[in-house]
Amino acid sequence: MNTPEELRALVESYLADLALTPEVGGLDASMRYALEGGGKRVRPVLCLATAEAAGADPEAALPAAAALELVHSFSLVHDDLPALDDDEVRRGRPSTWAAHGEAVAILAGDALLAEALRLALSYPSPAVARELVQATLGMIGGQYLDITGGEQNLAALHRLKTGCLFSASVACALWVAEVPEGEQKPWRAFADEVGLLFQIVDDILDEDGYLLERGADGARALADETAERAQARLAEVDADTSVLAGIVTGLAARTS
């Protein structure tokens, strides 16, 4: 089994070699800028680890894993735009629109999403693309609710805005590994808990969301409970899920 670090290296190498919008010269610079913004590649690593645990070669899941990262990057590029969150800084450097201009950033985000779909559709079955599209629509819906104040339930909001893409990280890997739909339930239950765990810890670090709602101790307790549930879901899977268990432990303990 590959370690998370080895899986991340696979992702980084694949993304570095990926041809972005070969049909349009010049736009790839802003797309590459968005992709190389210092993210931890949590979603694609989760995808590869799930695929390997389910019996597939992780390299077979690289197109799906990269597609997930492209969708995530697209969402960050657009979220930072003046019309939405109006953030000029992302991970300690100018956001894509601040570095390349607002119009180019919009196009870069659009192209990242299109490239993600192209990768997802490279599989013989449409299942990977279907999961990715459903997750993307859920994520966009969550962002809409966030900016319009249309959802006051924090858990429901985060299930869309953050959880959908985490769920797809596991689900896409299951389709790549050809896990029958009837056997996917515990895997998908695990994915739901991992998405929630990531968001809770994110809120603790950002002093936002769950931390404001429950206080520091309450949010930390919720994160620990969610991590325990995620590990319990893994225990229900008839496979070597040790790497996934380590990812959960790392997410619960992260400090950045």
N, C-alpha and C positions, 0 to 999 in steps of 0.2 A: 504493500500500500504506500502511496506517495504521501509525504507530509504536506501540510498546508503551504509551507514555504516553497516546496517543489512544484505544487500545483499553481501557485502564483507565478512562479518563473515560467511555466508553460503558457499561462495567459499573457504575460508581458511579451514573451517572444512572438506569440501568435498575433497580438495586436500590433506589434512593431512591424511585422511583415505584411500586415493587411493593407491591401490597396483600397484607398478611400476615394470614392467618386472619381474613378478613372475617366469618366465621361466629361468631367468638368475640371479643367486645370485651375489651380489656385485656391479653390475652396478647401482643399485638403489641409492647408496650413492651419486654419482656424479649427477644423475638426480635430486635427492632431493635438492642437493646443488644449482643447477641452478634454481629450482623452488622457493627456499626460499631466493632469493637474494634481497628482499626488494621492489619488485614491488608493484604498487598501485592497480593492478588487474582491471584496467580501462575497458579492453575489456570484461572480464567475467561479471563484474557488469553491463555494458551496455547491455549485452545479457540478464541477468536476469531481469533487469528493463524493457526491451522491451517486454519480454515474459509476465511479469505481466501486463503491460499496454495493451497488446493484449488479455488478458483474460485467460492466463494460470497460473498454479501454478508455481512460480519460481523454486521450487525444481525439476519440470519436465525438466527444462532447464539446470540443473546442469551438466549433461554429456557434453552437447554442450558448455557450458561456460568453463568448465575445459579443453575441447579439444582446445578451442581458446587460453587459457593461455599456454597450452603445446606447441602449435605451436609457439606462441610468444617467449617462453623460448628457444625452439629449434633454432629459428632464432638468438637470442642473443648469444647463445653458439657458433654457427658457425661463426657469424659475428666477434666475438672477436678473432678467431683463427689467428695465425701468417700469414697464407696464405691470409687472408682477411684484417681486420682492425688492426691486431696485437696489441690488447688492453690487457694489463695485469691486469687492474683494471676495475671492473664493480660495480657501486653503492657503492663505498667506500671500497670494499674488493677485493681480488684476483678474477679474472675472472675464469670461470670453468676450462679452459685449464691450467691456471697458478697454480690452486690449485690441479688439479688431473692429469695433463699431457695432452699433445696434443692428443694422440691417444685415451685415454679414453674419452676426451671431444667430439671428433668426434662421437664416439659410443653413448655417452649420448645424443647428439643432434639427432642422427638417431632414437634412442629409444623413445625419447620424441615425435617425429613426428609420429612414429608407434603407440604409445599409444593414441595419439590424434585421429588417424583414427579409432582405436578400439572403442573409446568412441563415436565418431560420428556415427559409424555403429551400435550402440546399439539401435537406433530408428527403428521402423517398416518401415518407409519410408527412401529411400536413399537420400532424399533432403538435410538433414543436412550435410551428408558426402560430397555430391556434392558441396555444397557451400564452405565447408572448403577446399576441394582440389583445387577448382578454385582460392580461395583467396590465398592459399599457393603458388600456381604456379605464381600468379601475384606478390606476395611479393618477391619470388625468382628472378623473372624477373627484378623487380625493383632494387634489390641488384646487379644483374649482370650489369645492365646499369650504376649503380653508380660506380662500381669498374673499369669498362671499359671506362667510359666517353662516353657511347653510346647515352645518352639522355641529351641534353642541356636545355630542357624545365623543369624548376624546378617543376611546377605544375604536369606535366605528370609523372615525376619521383616519386614524393611523392604519387600520386594517386595509383601507383603500390606498392611502398615499404612500405608505411604506410596505405594508404586508404583502400586497399583491405581487410585487416584483420578487420578494423573497420566496413566496409560494411558487412562482414560476421558475425560480432557480432550481428548486427540487423537482418540480413537475416536468420541466423540459428534460432534465437528466433521466427521469424515469422512462420517458418515451424513447430517448436515445438508447437506453439499456433494454428496451422492449419489455418492460415490466407490465404484465397484464393489468388492465384498469381495475379489475377486482381485487388486486393485491396492493393497490397504491394507497389505501386509506391511512395506515399508520405513518407512512412517509409524508403524506400531505398534512396530517395532524402535527407532525414534527415541524414541518415548514411554517405552519401558522404560529407556533410558539417561538421559533427562531426570529421571525419577522417582528413579533411583539417585543421580544427580548432586545433586539437591536434598537428599536425605537425608545424603549424605556431608558436604556443606558445612554443613548444619545441625548435624551431630555435631561438626564442627571448631569451629564457633562456640559450641556448648554444652559443649564439652570432654567429650563423651560418645560412646557407640557406637563408630564406626569409629576415632575418635581414641584411645580407650582400647585398642582392639584392635590398632591398627597404629602408634600414635605419631603425633606431629604431622606429621613428614615423610612417613611412609607414607600417612597419610590424605590429605595434600595431593597426593601423587603419584597416588593412586587417583582423586581428583577430576579431576585434569588428564587422566588416561587416559580417564575416563568422558566428559568433555567432548569429547575428540577423537573418541571412538566416536560420540557423538551427532551431531557435525558430519559424520562420514563417512556415517552413515545418511541425513542430509539430502541429501547429495550424490547419493544413489541415487534421489531423488525428482525426477520430471520436472515441476518447478514452481518458481516464484520463492519460495524459502524464506529469503530474506535476513533477514526480520524474525524468523523462528524461530531463525536462526543467531545473531542479536543477543541473543535471549532466553537462549540457551545460554551465551553469553559473559558476560552479566550474572549469571546464576545461579552460574557458576563463580567469579566475582570478588566476589560479595556479601560484605558485612561486617556485616550485621545481618539 
